[in-house]
């Protein structure tokens, strides 16, 4: 079955999504084996290819639209402490978001890997005023010095990278599990615990459905160039 993802309700840039079947596959020949379920590795490979096919102009236009949408939310108001990823490769560029947060007097904290074997990271204060960061880690990602860290529960919102997402807020990352480990307490919350987890992605990265694993931490919202999708009322 080939699914079509379509908006069914609109509230300005905020959207709720549904999945509508578009057509059905042809029946298999007698005795033919069923295709093996797609693996996350294969899905990630296709999503990386899809994202890399965007032109520089498309990428820049989408980043501007995403920055404008986030500027219109409450997430960067009131001099809050926010987490923000440092974009590399074909990810949605975050330079403009870093500048915007500074203009809003937000304290910006960036990811810093502290244990590669256990896939653990912290958020450390960005004090470079959107300039070059002092270090590049083993994964090729620029990092701040891990001298001024912050407990993740003290962050108001984290704008995080997304490789794939669906209309339930399930996030597919690159496979390292750093974010899922860091925010694992959110899976067991009895009441709301900060921070808001907001995915940043191109619209082409949306999938009809991602099977959620036990370790996956869902997103509260996703922002693409097409709008803001809210999955948790706390993100409004």
C-alpha positions in Angstrom: 0.0 0.0 0.0 1.4 3.4 -1.0 0.3 6.0 1.6 -0.3 9.6 1.0 0.2 12.0 3.9 -2.2 14.9 3.9 -3.2 17.7 6.2 -6.8 17.4 7.5 -7.0 20.4 9.8 -5.2 23.7 9.7 -4.7 26.4 12.4 -2.4 28.9 10.7 1.0 27.2 10.5 -0.1 24.5 13.0 -1.3 21.2 11.4 -2.7 17.8 12.3 -2.0 15.1 9.9 -3.6 11.9 8.6 -2.5 9.0 6.5 -4.7 8.2 3.5 -4.2 5.0 1.5 -3.6 5.9 -2.2 -3.6 2.5 -3.8 -2.9 -1.2 -3.1 -0.2 -3.4 -4.3 -0.9 -6.1 -6.9 -1.5 -9.5 -5.4 1.5 -11.8 -5.2 1.8 -14.8 -7.5 1.0 -18.1 -5.9 3.9 -19.4 -3.9 5.7 -16.1 -4.0 7.4 -15.2 -0.8 6.4 -12.0 1.0 8.9 -9.1 0.9 10.9 -8.8 4.1 10.0 -5.9 6.3 12.0 -2.8 5.7 14.8 -2.2 8.2 15.5 1.0 9.9 19.0 1.0 8.2 17.3 0.9 4.8 14.9 3.6 5.7 17.7 5.8 6.9 19.6 5.2 3.7 16.7 6.3 1.6 16.0 9.3 3.8 19.6 10.5 3.5 19.4 10.1 -0.2 16.1 12.0 -0.4 17.5 14.8 1.8 20.8 15.0 -0.2 18.8 15.5 -3.4 17.6 18.9 -2.3 19.4 21.7 -4.1 21.3 24.4 -2.2 18.5 26.9 -3.1 15.8 24.6 -1.8 17.8 23.9 1.4 18.3 27.7 2.0 14.7 28.6 1.3 13.5 25.8 3.7 15.9 26.9 6.4 14.6 30.5 6.1 11.0 29.3 6.3 11.7 27.1 9.3 13.5 30.0 11.2 10.5 32.3 10.5 8.0 29.7 11.8 10.0 29.2 15.0 10.3 33.0 15.4 6.5 33.1 15.5 6.2 30.6 18.4 6.7 31.1 22.1 9.6 28.7 22.2 12.3 31.4 22.1 10.7 34.1 24.2 11.6 35.3 27.6 15.3 34.7 27.7 14.9 31.0 28.0 17.6 28.3 28.1 17.3 26.3 24.8 19.1 23.4 23.3 20.1 23.6 19.6 22.0 21.2 17.4 24.9 22.2 15.2 24.0 21.2 11.6 26.3 19.3 9.3 26.1 17.8 5.9 22.5 17.8 4.4 20.8 18.6 7.8 18.6 21.7 8.0 21.0 24.5 8.6 20.8 26.0 12.1 23.0 29.1 11.8 20.1 31.4 11.5 18.3 29.8 14.5 21.5 30.3 16.6 21.5 34.0 15.6 17.8 34.3 16.3 18.1 32.8 19.8 20.9 35.2 20.6 18.8 38.2 19.5 16.0 36.9 21.8 18.5 36.8 24.7 18.2 33.1 25.0 21.0 31.1 26.6 22.0 28.6 23.9 23.3 25.2 24.8 24.8 22.8 22.2 25.3 19.0 22.2 28.7 17.7 23.4 29.5 14.0 23.3 31.2 12.9 26.5 31.2 9.1 26.1 31.3 7.5 22.7 31.2 3.9 23.9 28.0 4.5 25.9 26.7 7.1 23.4 26.2 9.8 26.0 26.2 13.5 25.5 25.5 16.7 27.5 24.4 20.2 26.5 27.1 22.8 27.0 26.8 26.6 26.8 27.5 28.3 23.5 29.5 31.4 24.2 30.9 32.0 20.7 28.1 34.4 19.5 27.3 32.2 16.5 31.0 32.1 15.5 33.1 29.1 15.0 33.1 26.4 17.7 36.4 25.4 19.3 36.3 21.6 18.6 35.1 19.0 16.1 34.2 15.6 17.6 34.9 12.2 16.1 31.6 12.3 14.2 32.7 15.5 12.5 30.3 17.7 14.5 31.5 21.1 15.9 31.2 21.3 19.7 31.6 23.8 22.5 33.8 23.2 25.4 32.0 21.0 27.9 32.8 23.3 30.8 29.4 25.0 31.4 26.8 22.3 31.1 23.2 22.3 32.1 20.8 19.6 33.4 18.5 18.8 30.5 15.5 19.3 32.7 16.5 23.0 33.0 16.2 23.5 29.2 12.9 25.0 28.1 13.0 23.6 24.5 15.4 21.5 22.5 15.5 22.0 18.7 16.8 18.6 17.6 17.9 17.0 14.3 15.6 14.6 12.6 16.3 12.1 9.8 12.7 10.9 9.6 9.4 11.5 11.4 5.7 10.5 11.1 2.4 12.1 12.0 2.5 10.6 15.5 5.7 12.4 16.4 7.9 9.3 16.2 11.4 10.4 15.4 14.0 8.5 13.4 17.5 9.7 14.1 20.8 8.6 12.7 21.0 5.5 14.8 23.5 6.5 17.6 20.8 6.8 20.2 22.3 9.9 21.9 19.1 11.9 22.1 17.0 8.9 23.1 19.4 8.1 26.0 19.5 11.7 27.2 15.8 12.1 27.3 14.8 8.5 28.3 13.1 9.8 31.4 10.5 11.4 29.2 9.2 7.9 28.3 8.2 7.3 31.9 6.8 10.6 32.9 3.6 10.7 35.0 3.3 14.5 34.5 4.9 17.0 32.1 8.7 17.2 32.3 10.8 19.7 30.4 12.2 20.3 27.9 9.9 20.4 24.9 11.4 18.3 22.1 11.0 19.9 18.7 12.3 18.2 15.6 13.7 20.3 12.7 13.4 18.7 9.3 12.7 19.2 5.6 9.2 18.1 4.6 10.6 15.4 2.4 11.7 13.6 5.5 8.2 12.8 6.6 7.1 9.2 6.5 3.5 7.8 6.7 4.4 5.7 9.8 7.5 4.7 11.7 7.3 1.7 14.0 8.1 3.0 17.4 10.7 1.0 19.4 10.7 0.8 23.2 13.6 3.2 23.5 12.2 5.9 21.2 11.4 9.2 22.8 8.6 10.9 20.8 8.7 14.5 19.7 6.3 17.2 21.0 6.4 19.0 17.7 8.1 19.1 14.3 8.9 22.2 12.2 9.4 21.9 8.4 9.3 24.5 5.7 5.6 23.7 5.3 4.5 24.5 8.9 4.5 23.4 12.5 3.0 20.0 13.5 2.0 19.7 17.1 1.9 16.3 18.8 1.7 17.4 22.4 -0.6 20.2 23.6 2.3 21.5 25.9 4.1 22.6 22.7 1.3 25.1 21.8 
